[in-house]
Structures are given as C-alpha cells and as structure tokens.
Amino acid sequence: METGLDLTGQAFERLPDPSSEVFTAPLKRPPHVGEDWLEPAQRVYGADEHAVWDDLFARQMEVLPGRAASAFLAGLDKLDLGRGGVPEFARLSRDLGRLTGWSVVPVPMLIPDHVFFWHLANRRFPAGNFIRTRAAFDYIEEPDVFHDVFGHVPMLADPTYADYMQAYGRAGWKAMRYNRLKALGALYWYTVEFGLIEEAGGLRAYGAGILSGPSEAVFALEARSPNRIYLNVDRVMRTDYVIDDLQPTYFVIESLADLYHQTVERDFDRLYRGLGPGFTYANTAVIDIDNVHSRGTLEYHLRGGRKSGARPV
Ligand SMILES: [Fe+2]
C-alpha cells in the first residue's frame, strides 16, 4: 500500500534530476564513480581490517542480546553476519534478496540526498566501503561498513521494515520538492538511527546508531537521563537532534507495522506545507501532546554531555 508517502508519481528506475530550486549541500563526486555514486566494486580488506570487524562484532554481541530488537537479532542470524570478517556485499545481497528483495551496494562515504533516496526507493542500501581504524574504534564521524552493514542491514531482512525503508526513499523526493529535507532527516534520525521498539520483554533498540555503537544501547534503554516518547511522526519531524553525542530523547514505536503505517498513511503534502524550514522543538523538550513512555532527568546533558566527561546515567 502506498498512499501518503508515495508521492511524486515519479518512476524510480532512472535517477531523477533534482531541480535547481532544491536546497541541498553540494558534495563533490569522486572521479571514479558515476551518477549513481556506486563504487565499481567493494573494497578488498586486509586481514587486520577483517579483524577490526570481528572485534567490533564481538563487542556488540556482549551488549545486544536482550537489548536489540528481535527483528534485528533474527536478521543477524538469517544473514549470518557473524561468520567472520567484513561481509561480502554480493553474497549479502543474494541472501537479503531472497528474504526481502533488498541489496547492499558500496558507496564512498556520504552521497547526495537525492541519490541516497533513489537507491532506497529501489531497495538498494548504500553502504560505506571503508572500515574504521583501531584508533577510531569507539567513535567515527562518517559511517563505515560496520555501522552500515552491522547496524542497518539486519533490519532490512524484516519485510515490514524493508517496506518502510523503500517508502522513506520515495518520500525523500517529496521532501526535496518542499525543501523540507531537514524534517525528513529528523524522522530518519529518530527511527532508522535511534529508534526504540516496545516488545513483550520490554523496550529494545532497532536504530542502527544505537546498535552499532559501544554505549548507546545501555544508555537508550536503561539510563535515567533520556526522555522516551512514543513516536508521533508530525512531532518528530519538528524536533532537533544531536549528531555528536548520546540523544536526550528517544522515540518508541509499538511495532514495525506501527512505524510503517504512521509514516505511509501520513499526508506529507499537508505536513510539509505546515512546517517551517527549521526545527520547532529542542531535542530535550517534552510537549503537551506527547505520549510519554518515561520522562528523563536529562542529567547527562545538563552536566554537559560527552565533551564535559559527564557520566551517561
Ligand atoms: Fe546510519
């Protein structure tokens, strides 16, 4: 079903041209990639790079059982991502293709929004090709293959989530027409990167930013600082976020079907017409309309967060 979110009447077989009226940050395309920004092949990794993957994998698996969404853990298993070394995209794409029709394609770090949306609309997940060094083991600024493949790809083995991500890619084109990419980016941030889900056993994380990092799963699920608020798409798209520290607020979905329906059934034309170009709500705000799961003390952020060495409690 595609209602509110499918939007432009665009055919997505070919990369559509964004008009010059669209405000985006220009990225310089490396000479070796084409219009689709795809690398000709996945990088060949050295033994120490494969070992970085294995160590990152082992570290996450000490934290994630009981904290990661069951769809994520099932995806890890179905795709056998722990078989050792950086997964080969071709094999991963074959396995994922059988499950949900998605593939994983290598790209050089960041790619332009319209190209990113276009790949998602075609069920291709663009993944960073490089892997972090040991010096950057805990914290990286640009998403690497561990963040992209370990963090994002297992969820794509879930059929409902797979549909959500495709719908999101299509929605990107509408957001560009209205110059509201920032708002749609907030939705991605608070769902795909930092989303929490309510399961029978309690809250779990499904966002890749949480699942691929060393400490955010514990903070997001167990700390007293952050607010946890049930997802409301309108509200989230008006909410600022932080990119270089733990989140002051997480948004909770009741199920993956809840996420899909809330988004796909939304009248985005109406929403975008009512949105200003910037954000309305601070990332720490709890507002009248919120359906609050648990209200945080915000003490970690009030004490200055990461840069002040505050304890993530
Ligand atoms: Fe990501």
Residues whose N, C-alpha, C, O or C-beta is under 5 A from the ligand:
A	BS01	LIG	P143 A208
